Amino acid sequence: MPGLQDEATRAVERLRALGTDLAAIEAKSAVGGMPGSVLETLSAFANTEGGLLLLGVNESAGFEVVGVDAPKLAADLASQAADMLEPSVRPEIDIVEIDGRPVVAARVEELPSDRKPCYLRRRGMDNGSYKRTHDGDRRLTSYEVHVLVASHGQPDDDRAVVQDATMDDLDGRLVDALIARLRETRGQVFADGDPQDVLEILGVVTAVDGVLRPTLSGLMALGTYPQRYFPQLNVTFVVYPTTSGEPLASGTRVLDNQRIDGPIPLMVSDSMSALRRNMKRRSVVAGVGREDIWEYPEEAVRELVTNALVHRDYHPMAQGTQVRVELFPDRLVISNPGGLHGPVPRDDLLAEPVSSSRNGLLARLLEDVAIPGTDQRVCENRATGLIATATALRRAGMQPPELEDRVREFRAVVFNHGLLDDAALSWLAQVDTSGLNDQQRLGLAFAWRTGSITNQQYRTVTGVDALTATRELVAIAAKGLISKTSDRRWAKWHIETTAGRTGAAPRQEPLDLRRSERRAESRRKSEIIRQLATGPKTAAELRDALGFRSTEGARRWLRKLEAVGEVRPTEASRKSVHNKWELVPTTVTEETYEDHE
């Protein structure tokens, strides 16, 4: 199993290529000893999505490896992580070799939701909790600390009584429709109950000093105009003319800007109407003809808007923040205050039914409330909404939504291009996909656009099960198109190509570049096979003979050849000091590689 050596080597390559620290990778020089900001980085990694810390790599010098006392740094790091953070963090720490010099590598895993936030003990929770941004650490705000602490249990903000509201603030038509449905579907308790008693049982109203007053859930689900009491508990809908959100040269800032008020069922309906007014229609082949469909599948968009309204944070600290629906020329972004709530694995949201509702009462109530003008309930409350979203997008040939948990807010981003649009098909035509099925081509196109793909993402994109996803990803890797960075649960497979991605147009000379890459790869493989043809060699011997920058560089090539059955280790453990690499008897020859070109 590849360890921190492989991960650290790849990380340094990425840092040098991009010229900056990344959200999941932090490099620090540590020439003078343990940097004072290390604890902030450990806290930030533990509170967000985890990450890799490298001590002995100087960012200001182009991520050059510098000389450090690696054994002492490793010991100090383990001690400080355990003693100076609350809760303690125990990263996987190792001393690795990069450019022939020692570097301390530490893999920090994200903490479970019921243990966040991780903070510096000497500063306390409010002042010593951090989160990771794209290239650094930022102290959590008081609200963000609240969001993490609230995930330890079940919030009851949706049960709060709206003190000045009365029964007259409830929409009689919505109430009557709800009670009628309950009497038809929920048995004797609701069949014979007095309507006001039913509303109390459901938590729509609560008696306060003998007066029935709506709860926040009751008002948001069945109210005539909840914004009378909560002006910002609504939806803002904005259409931008540019992908960056910047104004046009003419000064036009937005193409449509609407405030959407009312109870949640009406806000869902009106949000969909606003989107239809601004969405484009595109043609797709359907049987022997063509069919016009919306730019974004309605089922997918409705689920995302509903999800944002039902699972947003209703705590008083968040009641001044709206749900935002933003339409750009290339994407749709739906945001709601409050990050992902509870012990929900982020990567499983689009592949498995997982649920931890922040607003349990509201979600349960909306199971029986219909969207105006339809027979469709606002939500099923069965943890299948995001799976339905991914399925609808897959049927439309589009990639699943990108879900971003930013602690203070949760965002869903849907791009309007097809996974196999002209740009993706052009790129796929430049790489060797022979032997891959349609599912693998879809997964590869997704990895090209985003730079990487996980097992969960592959399942979402293709609809296959976990075992099939693993098998098909391994097969793609065997062709040298992707490579795995670790064997952890959330391991990623990174694209192995220099072609453009994230939807950019293919380069003008992509075929020549790809052919040049294949030739260079074939030459390197031929050199390794020529060396091993004279007898087994260690990775260090191949490093010296062929001029690799490091022993790990030689090992990466050997693992590529091993993945396709061309070489094999002589020892059971590849890390054994006695291990050497030898040719498999059926290995292709140097001439075979040259003929292939």
N, C-alpha and C positions, 0 to 999 in steps of 0.2 A: 504494500500500500504506500503510495507516495506520501512523504511526510512534509515537515515544514521546509526542508531544503528545496524541494521542487516548487512549493508555493512561494517561498521567498524569492527564488530566482526569477520566476515569472513576474512577480510583483515589481521587482526592480526594473525589469525590462519595460513594463507598462509605464512606470513612473518616468523613466528616461524618455520614452516615446512621447508622452503627453506633457512632460515638463512641469507637473504639479502633483501634490498629494491628492488622493482620491477619498471618497467617502468611506471606503472600506480598507484603505491602506494609509498608514501614517509613518513617515520616515523622520528620524531625528538623529543628529550628528552624535551627541553624547560623548564628545571628545573629552570634556572636562568632568565626566561622571554622569550620574543620573540627572536628566533634565527635570526642572521643577514642574513642567507641564505634563509629565507622563501620567500622573494620576488623573488629570482632567481628560486625557485621551482614553484611559481605561474606563472611566465613568461613562464617557460618551459612547464608546463601543458597546458597553454593557446595557446602556439604555436604549440603543437603537437596534442596529442589525448585526452587531459584532464587527470584528475587523482584525487586520494584521498590523502589528506594531514592529517596526524595524529600527533597532538601535545600532548606530555605526554607519549610517547612510546620510550624507550631507545634501539636503535639498538645495541649498544656495550654491553648491558647486556642481549642479547638474546631476545630483544623486550619485556622486562619487562615493565609493566605499573608503572610509577613513579608519585609522588605527584606533582601536579601543581595547580596554581590558574586559574582554567578553565574559570570562567566568565571574568576575565581580559584578558586572552589570546584570547578568542573569540572576545571580543570588539576590541582589538588591531589589530587582524588579519583583521577584516572587515574594519577598518579605513585605514590600510596600503594598502590593496588591492585596495581601492577606490582612495586614495590620492597619492600614490607613484608609481603607474604603469600607463603607457600610451599605449593603452587605459585602462581605469579603469577595474578592474576585480571584479565581485561581486559573490563570491562563495556561495554555500549553506553551512551554518555553523550551527553546533549543538554540544551540549555537550552530549556525550554518556557515557555509563558505561561499562567498561571492567575490569574483575577481581575485581569487586566491587569498582573501583576507576574511577574518571572522566577523560575523554579524549576529547580534542577538535578535531572534525572531520570536514573537509571542502572538499566538492566536487567541483572541478574546471572543468568547461566545456571548450572544445576547442572553440576558437574564430572563427567566420566566416572568410573566406579567405580574404575578403576585409578590415578586421580590423587588420590583422597581419602585422608586428610582434608586440607582446606585449613586452615592454621593461621598465627597471627601469629609471624613468625620470631623476634622478640625473646623470646617466651615458650616456644617449643618446641612440639612436637607434643602432648605430654601435657597441657600447661597452656594452650595457645593455640588449641585446636580448639573450634569452636562449632557448635551446631545451632539451627534455628529452631523456636520453639514458637508457640502461637497468637498471641501479641502481643509477642514479644521474643526475645532470644538467650540461650541457656544453654550453659555450657561442657560439652563432652563428657566423660563419665566414662572411666576407664581401659578399662572393658569396651567402651564404644562406639567408642573409638579402635581397640581390637583388632578389632572387627567390620569396620570400614572397611578396615583394613590387610589383614585376611584375605581380602578380596575381590580383592586384587591377584593371587592365585594360587589353587591348589587345596588347600584344607585336607586334612589327613590324620588328623584326630581320630577319625574312624570306623574307622581302621585300627589304633588303639592296642591293644596287648595288655593284657588284664585279668589282672594278674599272679597273683592268688590264685585265679582260676577254673580249672576243669578240664573235661575232656570230659564229666564227669558233670553239669555245669551246662546242657548242651544237652538239649532235649526230643527224645527218640528218635523220637517220632511225626512231629514236624515235619521232622527230619533225613531220615528214611526217605522221607517224601512228596516232599521236595525232590529227593533223589537219583533216585527213581523217575521224576519228571518230566523231569529232565535227561537220563536215559538214553533217554527216549522222544523228546525234542525236540532235543537238542544234538549228536548225532553220536557218532563213534567214541571220542573222548577220554573222554567220560563213560560211554559204554556199557560199557566194559571196565575202567574204573578202580576201584581199591580205594576204598571209601567215605572213609577218612581222607585219602587222596591228593586225592580230589575236594574235600573240605572245605578242604584247604590251598590248592588251586588257586583256589577261590572266595574265599579270604580269611576264611573262617569261623573258622579256627584258624591259629595260627602256632607253629612249633617254637621253644621257648626252653630252651636247655641240654638238648636232647634230649626235652623234654616238650611235648606239644601243649597249647596254651592258647587259649581263645576270644579273638577280638578283640571290640572293642566292638560292631562291626557284627554279628558272629556271635551275640553274646549278645542283642542287641536284636531280631534277626530270628528266632532259633531257640532262645533260652534258655528254661529252665524258669521262672526267676524272676530277671530281671536286677536287680530292685530290691534283691536281697541285697547287691549291690556298689554300686549307684547308686540310693539310696533315692528321689531326686527325679526320676529319669528316668521319669516316669509322666504320667498325665492326672488333673487335678482337674475334676470335673463339678459345677457348682453351678446351682441354679434359684432366681432371685430373685423375690420377690413383686411388686416395683415396677419401673418402667422406670428409676428412678435408682439402684436397688440399695439404697435405704434400707429400714429395717425397717418393718413395718406398725405401726399404732397399738397393736396388741396386743403388740408386741415381737417378733413373728416375723421373723427375719432371713433365713432361707432356707427354701425348700420342699423341696429335696432337696440333698444334699451327699455326694458319693461320691468316693473315691480309687480310681482304676482302675489296676491293676498288671498285670504280665505282659509277654511279648514284644509287639512291635508288632502282629502279626496279631490277637492276643487283645485288645489295648487298642482297636484299631479296632472289633472286634466288640462289645465290652462298652460302648464309648462309644455305639454305635448303639442298643444295647438300653436304655441309660439315657435316651437321647433319646426313644425310642418310648414309654417309660413316662410321659414328661412332655409330649410334643407333643400338640397338639390335632389333630383332623381337621376338614376343611372340605369342603363340598359344591360341586361345580362341574358345569355343564351338560356332558353327554357324549352327543352324538347326540340321541335322543328322550327320554333320561332324565337322571338325575343320578348323579354318582360321588363317593364319599368318598375324599379324598386326605389325606396327611399335611400338616400345617402347613408343613413344610419338605420338599422333595423328598429322598428318602433318598439318591439318587445324588449330589446336590449336597453334602449334608452329609458323606457318607462320603469324598468326594474332598478336602474341606477338612480333615477330621480326619487323613486319611492324609498330606496335604501337610504339615501341621504336625509330625507325628511324623517323617517322613522327612527334612524339610529344616530341622528345628530345629538350633540350634548345640549340638554335643556337646563343645565345648572345655571343659577343666576349670573355667574361669571361669563357665561357664553351666550346669554340672551340678547346681547347687543350685536351678535354676528349672524349673518344670513347664510342660507344655502345659496350657492352660486352655480348657475348654469352658463357656461361661456362657450360660444361657438366661434372657432377660428376657421380660416380657409382649409386647414389640413387636419383639424382635430376638434373633438368635443371634450370639454373638461367640466366635471361636476364635483363640487367641493362642499364639505359640511364641517362645522366646528366639532372638535373632539376627535382624537385619533381612534385607532382600532381598540375596541373594548374587550377586556377579559382574555382568558388563555386560548386565543384563537390563533393557530399557526397561519401566518400571513400567506405562505406559499400554498396552502391547501384551499384557500377561499374559492378558487375557481375550479377546483377539481373534486372536492369532497364536501358533503353537507356538514358544515361546522357552524356552530352558533353560540354566541354569548351576547345576548341583547342588552344594551345599555338601558333601554326603556321597555322593560318587560310588560308593564300594564298597557302601554300604548300599542305595542306590537300585537298583543293578544286581542285588544279591542278592534283594531283595524282588520283582523281576520274576517270580520262580519260586516264591514262597511264597504259599500260599493263605490267605485269611481262613477261620478255623474254621467248619465247617458249610456252606461254599459251595465252588463251583468257581472263584470269582473270585480273581485274583491281587491282592496288596496294592497294587501300583502297576504301571503300564505303563512308566514311565520314558521316555516319548516326548514330554514337555512338553505333553501335551494335557489334564492333569487339571483345570486351571482353566477351560479352554475347555469341557470337559464340564460343569463346574459351572454356568457361565453358560448353556449350552444347556439344561440341566435346569430352571434357574430360569425361563428365557424360555418354555419349554413350559408351565410352571405359571402363566404370566402375571405373574411376579415380576421385580423389577429385579435386575441382577447384583450380586454382593457388592461392598461397598466395601473396597478393599485399602489398608491403611495401613502404610507402612514407617517405623517409628519408630527406626531404627538398632539400638536394643537389643532390639526385638521386632518381629514381623510379625503383623498382625491382619487377619482377614477378618470383616466384619460383614454379616449377611444380615437384612433386614427382612422381617417376615412378612405385610405387606400386599401386595396385588396392585398392579401398576403402574396398572391401570385400575380401581381400587376406587371406591367411592361418592364419596369425597372428590375423587379425580382427575377422575372423570367430571363431577362438579358444577362443578369449576373449568373444565374444557374447554368446558362448556356456556356459560360466561360470556365466552369469547373467540371471535374469528372464526377458525374452522378450516376454513372453506369452501375447497375446492380442495386440501386436504391428504389424503394417503392414510392408511391405518391405521398404517403404519410411522412416519409423521411425527407422528401423534397419540401414539404410544407414546414417541417421542423427546421430544416436548414435555412429556408427563406426567413423564418422568424429569427433565427440566430444571426443571420446576416444583417437584418434590420436593427437588432438590439445589441449585437456584439456577443451575446451569450444566450444559453437556454438551460433551464433546469428540468429535472424529470417531471415535476408538477406542471411546468409550462408546456412541455411536450405533450403531456396527456390532455391538457386543455385545448391545445391547438389541433390535435389529431383525433381526440376522442378515444384513444386506446387505454388499456389498463396499465398499472405501474410496471408490471413485469415486462410487458411488450415494449413499453417506453424505454426501459433500461436496455433491453436487447437491441432495439433499433438505434439507440444513441451510440452504443458500443460499436455497432456496425458502421455508422457514419465516421466514428473516430478512427476505425481501422483503415479507412480510406485517406486519412490525414486531413480531413476537412474541419474537424473540431477536436479539442483536447480537453480533458478533465483536469480541474485544478486541485481537487481534493476528494477524499472519500467520505466526507461528512454528509449528514442528511441533506443539507441544502447545497450540495456540491453543484458547481456550474460547469457547463461545457462551453468553452470559448471558441469562437470562429477562428479558423486558421487560414486567413487570407488577407491580402493587402487591398482587396477591392473595396470600393466605397460602401458605406452602409447608412443606416437610419434614413433610408428612402432617397439618398442622394443618387443622382444620375450616374450610370457607369462611366468609368474613365474612357477617354477617347481611344486609348490603345490597350484595352484590357486583355485581349487575346494574346498579344505579344508579351505583355507582362506575365501572364499566367504561364505561358510556355517557357519564359526565362526562369520562372520559379521552379517549374518541374525539372528543367535541365539541371539547375543548381542542386535540387534535392536528389536527383538521380546520381549526379557526380559524387555527392557526399555519401550516399548509400554505397556506391561502388567502391569508394575509398575504404569504408569500414569493412565491407565484405572482403576486399583484397587483403586487408590486414589480418582478418580472422581466418582467411584461407591458409595462412602459414601456421595457425595454431591458436588456441584460446588466449585472450588478452583481458587484462583488467581495464576498467574505465579510465584509470589514470594512465595506463600505457597507451591507450588510444588517444587520450588528450595530448600526450607528448608527441605521439607520432603524427597526428593529423592537425595539430595547432588549434584545438578547441580553447576557448577562453578559460574554461573551468572544467573540472571533473564532472560537475553536474551537467554541463552542456553535452558532454559525451554520453552521459547516462540517458539524457532525453532522447537522443538519436537511437540508442540501443533499445529503449522502451518502444519507440515507434516500430523498429524492426521486429521486436518481440511480439507486438500486437498483431502483426500480419504473419507470424509464424516463420520468420526468416532467421532469427537468432534465439538463443536461450541461455539462461545462466547455468553455471555448473554447480551452484550450491542452492539449497532450498531457500535461504535468505539472501536476497540481493545485496543486503548491507554487510554480509559477512566479509571479513578481511581476506578470506580465502576465495571469494567468488571471482570467477572469470566469465567471460562471454564467449560462446562458440557458435559456429554455424550449425543450423539444423540441416540434416543430410539432404533435404529436398530444396534447399535454398536456391533461388534464382541466381544466375551468374552475372558478372559485370556486363557481358555481351547482351544479356537479356534486357538490362536497363537501357543500354544504348540503342537496341533495336526498338524498344518501346518509344523512344524519342524520335 
